[in-house]
Amino acid sequence: MKLAAIAAAAAAACLSITTPVRADTKDVEAIRRVESQFAEAVNAGNVDAIMKVYAPGQSLVVFDVVPPRQYIGADAYRKDWQAFVSMFAGPVKFDISDLAITANGELAYSHSIQHVSGSDTKNKPFDLVVRVTDVYRKTNGRWLIVHEHVSVPVDLETKQPDLASKP
């Protein structure tokens, strides 16, 4: 009888580990709105609006595809966005696809594919697809990105990035 109880407890523990956390629909929709606002801001080239989706101050940590290896704090990442926006001669076309969001209480994460294209200041075409993982924290009822990781696949034989990144 004790063995059966132990087995049942172990099975219950395993089920609780493998059962996915049910995301709050309101939180998921709020994060979708954050991502939509972000996309609109990038398309408009509006750095102030872009930065509104990120945590202010030094708590923000970002691993971007361009050097340096990491950006610590909103001020450092703002400079990265200012440099990015200034690369373009005109408007960019930016979109987010394959957005998947998991939210649980005060923390959430998402992953997506993001595509940006346009013409640089030398009128050369620019076309980039990246993979993005974001971690959000709900602060005063508002979801903000506290950690972002942007990457591109790399062909290990050639050591070249796959900037088109197709499945």
Buried (B, 14 or more C-beta within 10 A) or exposed (E): EEEEEEEEEEEEEEEEEEEEEEBEEEBBEBBBEBBEBBBEBBBBBBBEBBBBBBBEEEBBBBBBBEEEEEBEBBEBBBEBBEEBBEEBEEEBEBEBEEBEBBBEEEBBBBBBBBBBBBBEEEEEEBEBBBBBBBBBBBEEEEBBBBBBBBBBBEEEEEEEBEEEBEE
